[in-house]
Amino acid sequence: MFEALASSEKLSKEDATRWAFFLRDLVAQDPLDAQAAYSELFDRGRATSLLLF
């Protein structure tokens, strides 16, 4: 995946670098911790909830 980012012609070098840092940090985490952190993004209130009120 990192090679695909580096060779992408559609992403700027800056965006590719940001994605690479994000992916590096994501794969370094325990999968359950990463999933919990992602789920927390949507549990903060109506504005970001995935539930229909």
mmCIF file of the N, C-alpha and C atoms, coordinates in Angstrom:
data_MODEL
# 
_entry.id   MODEL 
# 
loop_
_atom_site.group_PDB 
_atom_site.id 
_atom_site.type_symbol 
_atom_site.label_atom_id 
_atom_site.label_alt_id 
_atom_site.label_comp_id 
_atom_site.label_asym_id 
_atom_site.label_entity_id 
_atom_site.label_seq_id 
_atom_site.pdbx_PDB_ins_code 
_atom_site.Cartn_x 
_atom_site.Cartn_y 
_atom_site.Cartn_z 
_atom_site.occupancy 
_atom_site.B_iso_or_equiv 
_atom_site.pdbx_formal_charge 
_atom_site.auth_seq_id 
_atom_site.auth_comp_id 
_atom_site.auth_asym_id 
_atom_site.auth_atom_id 
_atom_site.pdbx_PDB_model_num 
ATOM 1   N N  . MET A 1 1  ? 0.818   -1.179 0.000  1.00 0.00 ? 1  MET A N  1 
ATOM 2   C CA . MET A 1 1  ? 0.000   0.000  0.000  1.00 0.00 ? 1  MET A CA 1 
ATOM 3   C C  . MET A 1 1  ? 0.874   1.259  0.000  1.00 0.00 ? 1  MET A C  1 
ATOM 4   N N  . PHE A 1 2  ? 1.967   1.200  0.737  1.00 0.00 ? 2  PHE A N  1 
ATOM 5   C CA . PHE A 1 2  ? 2.856   2.360  0.790  1.00 0.00 ? 2  PHE A CA 1 
ATOM 6   C C  . PHE A 1 2  ? 3.488   2.624  -0.575 1.00 0.00 ? 2  PHE A C  1 
ATOM 7   N N  . GLU A 1 3  ? 3.782   1.569  -1.308 1.00 0.00 ? 3  GLU A N  1 
ATOM 8   C CA . GLU A 1 3  ? 4.348   1.739  -2.643 1.00 0.00 ? 3  GLU A CA 1 
ATOM 9   C C  . GLU A 1 3  ? 3.333   2.358  -3.589 1.00 0.00 ? 3  GLU A C  1 
ATOM 10  N N  . ALA A 1 4  ? 2.066   1.964  -3.432 1.00 0.00 ? 4  ALA A N  1 
ATOM 11  C CA . ALA A 1 4  ? 1.012   2.542  -4.267 1.00 0.00 ? 4  ALA A CA 1 
ATOM 12  C C  . ALA A 1 4  ? 0.858   4.032  -3.989 1.00 0.00 ? 4  ALA A C  1 
ATOM 13  N N  . LEU A 1 5  ? 0.950   4.414  -2.727 1.00 0.00 ? 5  LEU A N  1 
ATOM 14  C CA . LEU A 1 5  ? 0.872   5.839  -2.385 1.00 0.00 ? 5  LEU A CA 1 
ATOM 15  C C  . LEU A 1 5  ? 2.038   6.608  -2.990 1.00 0.00 ? 5  LEU A C  1 
ATOM 16  N N  . ALA A 1 6  ? 3.215   6.047  -2.872 1.00 0.00 ? 6  ALA A N  1 
ATOM 17  C CA . ALA A 1 6  ? 4.415   6.728  -3.362 1.00 0.00 ? 6  ALA A CA 1 
ATOM 18  C C  . ALA A 1 6  ? 4.396   6.893  -4.883 1.00 0.00 ? 6  ALA A C  1 
ATOM 19  N N  . SER A 1 7  ? 3.804   5.938  -5.580 1.00 0.00 ? 7  SER A N  1 
ATOM 20  C CA . SER A 1 7  ? 3.810   6.000  -7.042 1.00 0.00 ? 7  SER A CA 1 
ATOM 21  C C  . SER A 1 7  ? 2.536   6.605  -7.630 1.00 0.00 ? 7  SER A C  1 
ATOM 22  N N  . SER A 1 8  ? 1.612   7.012  -6.784 1.00 0.00 ? 8  SER A N  1 
ATOM 23  C CA . SER A 1 8  ? 0.348   7.569  -7.265 1.00 0.00 ? 8  SER A CA 1 
ATOM 24  C C  . SER A 1 8  ? 0.566   8.888  -7.994 1.00 0.00 ? 8  SER A C  1 
ATOM 25  N N  . GLU A 1 9  ? -0.067  8.999  -9.151 1.00 0.00 ? 9  GLU A N  1 
ATOM 26  C CA . GLU A 1 9  ? 0.000   10.240 -9.911 1.00 0.00 ? 9  GLU A CA 1 
ATOM 27  C C  . GLU A 1 9  ? -1.178  11.152 -9.582 1.00 0.00 ? 9  GLU A C  1 
ATOM 28  N N  . LYS A 1 10 ? -2.162  10.635 -8.881 1.00 0.00 ? 10 LYS A N  1 
ATOM 29  C CA . LYS A 1 10 ? -3.365  11.410 -8.566 1.00 0.00 ? 10 LYS A CA 1 
ATOM 30  C C  . LYS A 1 10 ? -3.239  12.177 -7.253 1.00 0.00 ? 10 LYS A C  1 
ATOM 31  N N  . LEU A 1 11 ? -2.338  11.741 -6.381 1.00 0.00 ? 11 LEU A N  1 
ATOM 32  C CA . LEU A 1 11 ? -2.146  12.406 -5.093 1.00 0.00 ? 11 LEU A CA 1 
ATOM 33  C C  . LEU A 1 11 ? -0.924  13.315 -5.150 1.00 0.00 ? 11 LEU A C  1 
ATOM 34  N N  . SER A 1 12 ? -1.045  14.446 -4.485 1.00 0.00 ? 12 SER A N  1 
ATOM 35  C CA . SER A 1 12 ? 0.143   15.292 -4.361 1.00 0.00 ? 12 SER A CA 1 
ATOM 36  C C  . SER A 1 12 ? 1.124   14.593 -3.420 1.00 0.00 ? 12 SER A C  1 
ATOM 37  N N  . LYS A 1 13 ? 2.358   14.988 -3.475 1.00 0.00 ? 13 LYS A N  1 
ATOM 38  C CA . LYS A 1 13 ? 3.377   14.388 -2.603 1.00 0.00 ? 13 LYS A CA 1 
ATOM 39  C C  . LYS A 1 13 ? 3.017   14.611 -1.135 1.00 0.00 ? 13 LYS A C  1 
ATOM 40  N N  . GLU A 1 14 ? 2.490   15.794 -0.823 1.00 0.00 ? 14 GLU A N  1 
ATOM 41  C CA . GLU A 1 14 ? 2.097   16.114 0.550  1.00 0.00 ? 14 GLU A CA 1 
ATOM 42  C C  . GLU A 1 14 ? 0.949   15.213 1.026  1.00 0.00 ? 14 GLU A C  1 
ATOM 43  N N  . ASP A 1 15 ? -0.059  15.016 0.177  1.00 0.00 ? 15 ASP A N  1 
ATOM 44  C CA . ASP A 1 15 ? -1.176  14.146 0.550  1.00 0.00 ? 15 ASP A CA 1 
ATOM 45  C C  . ASP A 1 15 ? -0.727  12.694 0.703  1.00 0.00 ? 15 ASP A C  1 
ATOM 46  N N  . ALA A 1 16 ? 0.139   12.242 -0.186 1.00 0.00 ? 16 ALA A N  1 
ATOM 47  C CA . ALA A 1 16 ? 0.648   10.875 -0.093 1.00 0.00 ? 16 ALA A CA 1 
ATOM 48  C C  . ALA A 1 16 ? 1.421   10.675 1.207  1.00 0.00 ? 16 ALA A C  1 
ATOM 49  N N  . THR A 1 17 ? 2.185   11.678 1.600  1.00 0.00 ? 17 THR A N  1 
ATOM 50  C CA . THR A 1 17 ? 2.934   11.597 2.855  1.00 0.00 ? 17 THR A CA 1 
ATOM 51  C C  . THR A 1 17 ? 1.988   11.544 4.042  1.00 0.00 ? 17 THR A C  1 
ATOM 52  N N  . ARG A 1 18 ? 0.950   12.365 4.023  1.00 0.00 ? 18 ARG A N  1 
ATOM 53  C CA . ARG A 1 18 ? -0.032  12.344 5.117  1.00 0.00 ? 18 ARG A CA 1 
ATOM 54  C C  . ARG A 1 18 ? -0.718  10.988 5.222  1.00 0.00 ? 18 ARG A C  1 
ATOM 55  N N  . TRP A 1 19 ? -1.107  10.428 4.072  1.00 0.00 ? 19 TRP A N  1 
ATOM 56  C CA . TRP A 1 19 ? -1.735  9.102  4.086  1.00 0.00 ? 19 TRP A CA 1 
ATOM 57  C C  . TRP A 1 19 ? -0.766  8.041  4.605  1.00 0.00 ? 19 TRP A C  1 
ATOM 58  N N  . ALA A 1 20 ? 0.481   8.147  4.224  1.00 0.00 ? 20 ALA A N  1 
ATOM 59  C CA . ALA A 1 20 ? 1.478   7.175  4.683  1.00 0.00 ? 20 ALA A CA 1 
ATOM 60  C C  . ALA A 1 20 ? 1.637   7.224  6.197  1.00 0.00 ? 20 ALA A C  1 
ATOM 61  N N  . PHE A 1 21 ? 1.683   8.427  6.777  1.00 0.00 ? 21 PHE A N  1 
ATOM 62  C CA . PHE A 1 21 ? 1.764   8.551  8.238  1.00 0.00 ? 21 PHE A CA 1 
ATOM 63  C C  . PHE A 1 21 ? 0.521   7.964  8.901  1.00 0.00 ? 21 PHE A C  1 
ATOM 64  N N  . PHE A 1 22 ? -0.652  8.271  8.338  1.00 0.00 ? 22 PHE A N  1 
ATOM 65  C CA . PHE A 1 22 ? -1.897  7.742  8.891  1.00 0.00 ? 22 PHE A CA 1 
ATOM 66  C C  . PHE A 1 22 ? -1.901  6.214  8.865  1.00 0.00 ? 22 PHE A C  1 
ATOM 67  N N  . LEU A 1 23 ? -1.543  5.634  7.735  1.00 0.00 ? 23 LEU A N  1 
ATOM 68  C CA . LEU A 1 23 ? -1.534  4.174  7.613  1.00 0.00 ? 23 LEU A CA 1 
ATOM 69  C C  . LEU A 1 23 ? -0.489  3.535  8.514  1.00 0.00 ? 23 LEU A C  1 
ATOM 70  N N  . ARG A 1 24 ? 0.671   4.155  8.630  1.00 0.00 ? 24 ARG A N  1 
ATOM 71  C CA . ARG A 1 24 ? 1.709   3.630  9.512  1.00 0.00 ? 24 ARG A CA 1 
ATOM 72  C C  . ARG A 1 24 ? 1.208   3.565  10.946 1.00 0.00 ? 24 ARG A C  1 
ATOM 73  N N  . ASP A 1 25 ? 0.569   4.645  11.394 1.00 0.00 ? 25 ASP A N  1 
ATOM 74  C CA . ASP A 1 25 ? 0.039   4.678  12.757 1.00 0.00 ? 25 ASP A CA 1 
ATOM 75  C C  . ASP A 1 25 ? -1.104  3.687  12.934 1.00 0.00 ? 25 ASP A C  1 
ATOM 76  N N  . LEU A 1 26 ? -1.938  3.545  11.916 1.00 0.00 ? 26 LEU A N  1 
ATOM 77  C CA . LEU A 1 26 ? -3.078  2.631  11.998 1.00 0.00 ? 26 LEU A CA 1 
ATOM 78  C C  . LEU A 1 26 ? -2.631  1.176  12.113 1.00 0.00 ? 26 LEU A C  1 
ATOM 79  N N  . VAL A 1 27 ? -1.691  0.762  11.286 1.00 0.00 ? 27 VAL A N  1 
ATOM 80  C CA . VAL A 1 27 ? -1.265  -0.639 11.316 1.00 0.00 ? 27 VAL A CA 1 
ATOM 81  C C  . VAL A 1 27 ? -0.408  -0.958 12.539 1.00 0.00 ? 27 VAL A C  1 
ATOM 82  N N  . ALA A 1 28 ? 0.107   0.070  13.212 1.00 0.00 ? 28 ALA A N  1 
ATOM 83  C CA . ALA A 1 28 ? 0.897   -0.154 14.426 1.00 0.00 ? 28 ALA A CA 1 
ATOM 84  C C  . ALA A 1 28 ? 0.010   -0.439 15.634 1.00 0.00 ? 28 ALA A C  1 
ATOM 85  N N  . GLN A 1 29 ? -1.275  -0.102 15.535 1.00 0.00 ? 29 GLN A N  1 
ATOM 86  C CA . GLN A 1 29 ? -2.206  -0.293 16.649 1.00 0.00 ? 29 GLN A CA 1 
ATOM 87  C C  . GLN A 1 29 ? -2.748  -1.715 16.674 1.00 0.00 ? 29 GLN A C  1 
ATOM 88  N N  . ASP A 1 30 ? -3.195  -2.109 17.860 1.00 0.00 ? 30 ASP A N  1 
ATOM 89  C CA . ASP A 1 30 ? -3.956  -3.341 17.983 1.00 0.00 ? 30 ASP A CA 1 
ATOM 90  C C  . ASP A 1 30 ? -5.261  -3.142 17.201 1.00 0.00 ? 30 ASP A C  1 
ATOM 91  N N  . PRO A 1 31 ? -5.692  -4.122 16.401 1.00 0.00 ? 31 PRO A N  1 
ATOM 92  C CA . PRO A 1 31 ? -6.909  -3.944 15.598 1.00 0.00 ? 31 PRO A CA 1 
ATOM 93  C C  . PRO A 1 31 ? -8.150  -3.556 16.414 1.00 0.00 ? 31 PRO A C  1 
ATOM 94  N N  . LEU A 1 32 ? -8.315  -4.130 17.587 1.00 0.00 ? 32 LEU A N  1 
ATOM 95  C CA . LEU A 1 32 ? -9.486  -3.783 18.396 1.00 0.00 ? 32 LEU A CA 1 
ATOM 96  C C  . LEU A 1 32 ? -9.404  -2.351 18.915 1.00 0.00 ? 32 LEU A C  1 
ATOM 97  N N  . ASP A 1 33 ? -8.209  -1.894 19.255 1.00 0.00 ? 33 ASP A N  1 
ATOM 98  C CA . ASP A 1 33 ? -8.041  -0.505 19.691 1.00 0.00 ? 33 ASP A CA 1 
ATOM 99  C C  . ASP A 1 33 ? -8.315  0.465  18.539 1.00 0.00 ? 33 ASP A C  1 
ATOM 100 N N  . ALA A 1 34 ? -7.868  0.110  17.346 1.00 0.00 ? 34 ALA A N  1 
ATOM 101 C CA . ALA A 1 34 ? -8.117  0.957  16.178 1.00 0.00 ? 34 ALA A CA 1 
ATOM 102 C C  . ALA A 1 34 ? -9.614  1.040  15.890 1.00 0.00 ? 34 ALA A C  1 
ATOM 103 N N  . GLN A 1 35 ? -10.301 -0.086 15.999 1.00 0.00 ? 35 GLN A N  1 
ATOM 104 C CA . GLN A 1 35 ? -11.744 -0.100 15.770 1.00 0.00 ? 35 GLN A CA 1 
ATOM 105 C C  . GLN A 1 35 ? -12.472 0.726  16.829 1.00 0.00 ? 35 GLN A C  1 
ATOM 106 N N  . ALA A 1 36 ? -12.050 0.625  18.072 1.00 0.00 ? 36 ALA A N  1 
ATOM 107 C CA . ALA A 1 36 ? -12.676 1.395  19.154 1.00 0.00 ? 36 ALA A CA 1 
ATOM 108 C C  . ALA A 1 36 ? -12.477 2.892  18.931 1.00 0.00 ? 36 ALA A C  1 
ATOM 109 N N  . ALA A 1 37 ? -11.292 3.293  18.522 1.00 0.00 ? 37 ALA A N  1 
ATOM 110 C CA . ALA A 1 37 ? -11.021 4.711  18.267 1.00 0.00 ? 37 ALA A CA 1 
ATOM 111 C C  . ALA A 1 37 ? -11.888 5.227  17.121 1.00 0.00 ? 37 ALA A C  1 
ATOM 112 N N  . TYR A 1 38 ? -12.057 4.420  16.078 1.00 0.00 ? 38 TYR A N  1 
ATOM 113 C CA . TYR A 1 38 ? -12.902 4.810  14.948 1.00 0.00 ? 38 TYR A CA 1 
ATOM 114 C C  . TYR A 1 38 ? -14.359 4.941  15.386 1.00 0.00 ? 38 TYR A C  1 
ATOM 115 N N  . SER A 1 39 ? -14.830 3.991  16.175 1.00 0.00 ? 39 SER A N  1 
ATOM 116 C CA . SER A 1 39 ? -16.217 4.024  16.647 1.00 0.00 ? 39 SER A CA 1 
ATOM 117 C C  . SER A 1 39 ? -16.481 5.230  17.531 1.00 0.00 ? 39 SER A C  1 
ATOM 118 N N  . GLU A 1 40 ? -15.491 5.632  18.319 1.00 0.00 ? 40 GLU A N  1 
ATOM 119 C CA . GLU A 1 40 ? -15.645 6.794  19.197 1.00 0.00 ? 40 GLU A CA 1 
ATOM 120 C C  . GLU A 1 40 ? -15.920 8.076  18.417 1.00 0.00 ? 40 GLU A C  1 
ATOM 121 N N  . LEU A 1 41 ? -15.435 8.139  17.179 1.00 0.00 ? 41 LEU A N  1 
ATOM 122 C CA . LEU A 1 41 ? -15.676 9.330  16.368 1.00 0.00 ? 41 LEU A CA 1 
ATOM 123 C C  . LEU A 1 41 ? -17.163 9.605  16.189 1.00 0.00 ? 41 LEU A C  1 
ATOM 124 N N  . PHE A 1 42 ? -17.964 8.545  16.176 1.00 0.00 ? 42 PHE A N  1 
ATOM 125 C CA . PHE A 1 42 ? -19.384 8.683  15.876 1.00 0.00 ? 42 PHE A CA 1 
ATOM 126 C C  . PHE A 1 42 ? -20.263 8.606  17.115 1.00 0.00 ? 42 PHE A C  1 
ATOM 127 N N  . ASP A 1 43 ? -19.669 8.514  18.281 1.00 0.00 ? 43 ASP A N  1 
ATOM 128 C CA . ASP A 1 43 ? -20.429 8.413  19.521 1.00 0.00 ? 43 ASP A CA 1 
ATOM 129 C C  . ASP A 1 43 ? -20.393 9.707  20.319 1.00 0.00 ? 43 ASP A C  1 
ATOM 130 N N  . ARG A 1 44 ? -20.144 10.819 19.660 1.00 0.00 ? 44 ARG A N  1 
ATOM 131 C CA . ARG A 1 44 ? -19.975 12.086 20.376 1.00 0.00 ? 44 ARG A CA 1 
ATOM 132 C C  . ARG A 1 44 ? -21.196 12.989 20.319 1.00 0.00 ? 44 ARG A C  1 
ATOM 133 N N  . GLY A 1 45 ? -22.254 12.573 19.687 1.00 0.00 ? 45 GLY A N  1 
ATOM 134 C CA . GLY A 1 45 ? -23.453 13.402 19.628 1.00 0.00 ? 45 GLY A CA 1 
ATOM 135 C C  . GLY A 1 45 ? -24.161 13.279 18.295 1.00 0.00 ? 45 GLY A C  1 
ATOM 136 N N  . ARG A 1 46 ? -25.235 14.019 18.155 1.00 0.00 ? 46 ARG A N  1 
ATOM 137 C CA . ARG A 1 46 ? -26.060 13.923 16.950 1.00 0.00 ? 46 ARG A CA 1 
ATOM 138 C C  . ARG A 1 46 ? -25.330 14.335 15.677 1.00 0.00 ? 46 ARG A C  1 
ATOM 139 N N  . ALA A 1 47 ? -24.464 15.293 15.768 1.00 0.00 ? 47 ALA A N  1 
ATOM 140 C CA . ALA A 1 47 ? -23.801 15.813 14.569 1.00 0.00 ? 47 ALA A CA 1 
ATOM 141 C C  . ALA A 1 47 ? -22.919 14.769 13.890 1.00 0.00 ? 47 ALA A C  1 
ATOM 142 N N  . THR A 1 48 ? -22.351 13.863 14.652 1.00 0.00 ? 48 THR A N  1 
ATOM 143 C CA . THR A 1 48 ? -21.446 12.867 14.071 1.00 0.00 ? 48 THR A CA 1 
ATOM 144 C C  . THR A 1 48 ? -21.956 11.442 14.220 1.00 0.00 ? 48 THR A C  1 
ATOM 145 N N  . SER A 1 49 ? -23.162 11.281 14.702 1.00 0.00 ? 49 SER A N  1 
ATOM 146 C CA . SER A 1 49 ? -23.691 9.945  14.947 1.00 0.00 ? 49 SER A CA 1 
ATOM 147 C C  . SER A 1 49 ? -24.068 9.242  13.650 1.00 0.00 ? 49 SER A C  1 
ATOM 148 N N  . LEU A 1 50 ? -23.913 7.934  13.635 1.00 0.00 ? 50 LEU A N  1 
ATOM 149 C CA . LEU A 1 50 ? -24.362 7.132  12.503 1.00 0.00 ? 50 LEU A CA 1 
ATOM 150 C C  . LEU A 1 50 ? -25.796 6.647  12.705 1.00 0.00 ? 50 LEU A C  1 
ATOM 151 N N  . LEU A 1 51 ? -26.341 6.907  13.879 1.00 0.00 ? 51 LEU A N  1 
ATOM 152 C CA . LEU A 1 51 ? -27.716 6.519  14.180 1.00 0.00 ? 51 LEU A CA 1 
ATOM 153 C C  . LEU A 1 51 ? -28.674 7.598  13.681 1.00 0.00 ? 51 LEU A C  1 
ATOM 154 N N  . LEU A 1 52 ? -29.845 7.173  13.252 1.00 0.00 ? 52 LEU A N  1 
ATOM 155 C CA . LEU A 1 52 ? -30.866 8.136  12.831 1.00 0.00 ? 52 LEU A CA 1 
ATOM 156 C C  . LEU A 1 52 ? -31.712 8.508  14.029 1.00 0.00 ? 52 LEU A C  1 
ATOM 157 N N  . PHE A 1 53 ? -31.857 9.784  14.269 1.00 0.00 ? 53 PHE A N  1 
ATOM 158 C CA . PHE A 1 53 ? -32.660 10.246 15.401 1.00 0.00 ? 53 PHE A CA 1 
ATOM 159 C C  . PHE A 1 53 ? -34.044 10.602 14.936 1.00 0.00 ? 53 PHE A C  1 
# 
